[in-house]
Amino acid sequence: MQAMPDRLPESEGSSHGESTMSHEPEVANVDLAASYRPEGVVMLTEALAEEDSGPKKKRHLTPNIQALMVTAFLFTTITVAQVAAARIANSQALLMDCISMGVDALTYMGNIWVECRKQDGAPHEGSQVIVCLISLSCLIYFTWDASQESLETIGGCKGLTAYDKSGDDVNGKITLAFGAGGVVFDVLSLWAFCRSRRKEGHTVNMFTALLHVGADFLRSVSTVAMSLLILVTKFDSTCLDAYTSLGIGASIVAGALFGFVNLGTLVRQWARKIRSRTTEE
């Protein structure tokens, strides 16, 4: 009876290791974003860009890069407009929601750089790690900073600290308009989520994407509900806005925690590719 070999041939072991690495899902750009809202714009813009570019044309600005540029510009514009509206409406909740959109704009700007490196054939994993780390750090810091004023307001509402009620009330009409606009973006992102499930080869982590969609929708619905309560009831609008702001901040931090998990996965994949390149050399 022929004895079985103690180990696989080196070539078979190598191919098995490469197969294991290749079957590990890659971390997509949206897995590292603060929310899923921009993905709907990315997919829509990318689809339009693919229709405009002929099959034989080779452009430096690929449909994906064009989509990232449009999305980054759009969300930067929306963030600036919402920050101004939040100041006019005296709303911490609107201001808190701006944080995730602003960080998303920053993330997608960084992803343009990553995609350009991909197109040039240069190693891009390190660039993606840097973009993700900067984005998540900004997200945590600005959320914590914005929550301090809301915590101070809630302390005044509960009688724990001095509360100046002479300030202007929260403008429920402005917050309702932006909350409803957020719902529209969330419906668009839900369409992108469903489309990404049907698209072959899409690398989006479905669990993370679904959490993003749910968190985005929760923030928008919370803002709409707060606005309606301000408009039709006699609740203290400032206190109600502060509580809503903390709820939005908590959902942002929860999403950031999953972002750090995906960052860890990205770092491991980067380390494997570095070892693979070193072995080949």
ABEGO torsion letter per residue (X at the ends): XBBBBABBBAAAAAAAAAAAAAABBBBBAAAABABAAAAAAAAAAAAAAAAABBAABBBABBAAAAAAAAAAAAAAAAAAAAAAAAAAAGBAAAAAAAAAAAAAAAAAAAAAAAAAAAAAGBBAAAAAAAAAAAAAAAAAAAAAAAAAAAAAAAAAAAGABBBBAABBBBBAAAAAAAAAAAAAAAAAAAAAAAAAAABBGBABBAAAAAAAAAAAAAAAAAAAAAAAAAAABABBAAAAAAAAAAAAAAAAAAAAAAAAAAAAAAAAAAAAAAAAAAAAX
